[in-house]
Amino acid sequence: MTYLKSFQFPNESMEWGFFMGIRRTCHDSFYPFQVLSQRGLEKIEFEPVTILYGGNGSGKSTALNIIADKVGAVREAAYNKSNFYPDYIKLCEMERISEPPENSRIITSDDVFDYMLNIRNLNEGIHQKREDLFKEYLESKYADFQFHSLEDYEKLRKVNLSRSRSQSVFVRRQLMDNVREYSNGESAFLYFTEKIEKDGLYILDEPENSLSPERQMELMAFLEDSARFFQCQFILSTHSPFLLSMRGAKIYDLDEKPVKVKRWTELKNVMAYYEFFEAHRNEFRKERNI
């Protein structure tokens, strides 16, 4: 499914026209001006899966944030904006095939890391509460307590519960179970499968972070199926050869100037993997007795 057909960024001429019309000269940075225009990225034409590829500082995250803001995608983690950011967004144009669904969102590495930290913090809080309840159980069970008024009802309830139940039952009755804590890779993969629903536009910034090669292949299959069968559109940045190999993905190489559309097998990062494994082909064959 394709909700967003194309996105137009301001070119150097448009940016120069903007600067000529302002009098603000006390700024050291005009970000995000002069970032994408310097790469020659003026227009992206989207497919159900569109990938921005490039090295650090190539502008991938900048482009994704700009698209997300213009579309109005839901975002959780905050990110840095300059004073000129709203001005830049106004100069951008987009062409839609249909209105992006309300559940459309941008997911960044910060979102995933915050999710993993929240699980850990929640479990730490539950653990501390459990220790407090162990102490409360002993105090209630052996308390010299007499019921005088309705104000004492809660205390009476705890005394009766502690004297009629074991310590473990007493604690379980008043405490939620620990949220299961997965490995970082498991948690990251779970986050994507929970947040990505059918009929949505999703902007993903390097989703392979924290994922093992096996998990990256699972995410690749999940994204392919979501685009093919569940009417999702994906715009993402990645270095992962697994994600870059997704069927039907349109890849913009931001390491080229001007930016070019390429096949995944033409990309410098993928070629580095290929040449490395080719150089060690005999070692792999020996290990597998081929």
Buried (B, 14 or more C-beta within 10 A) or exposed (E): BBBBBEBBBBBEEBBBEBEEEEEEEEEEEBBBBEBBBEBBBBEBBBBBBBBBBBEEEBBBBBBBBBBBBBBEBBBBBEBEBBEBBEBBBEBBEBEBEEEBBEBBBBBBBBBBBBBBEEBEEBBEEBEEBBEEBBEBBEEBBEEEBEEEEEEEEEEBEBBEBBEEBEEEEBBBEBBEEEEEEBEBBBBBBBBBEEBBBEBBBBBBBBBBBBBBEEBBBBBBEBBBEBBBEEBBBBBBBBBBBBBBBBEEBBBBBBBBEEBEEBEBEEBEBBEEEEEEEEEEEEEEEEEEEE
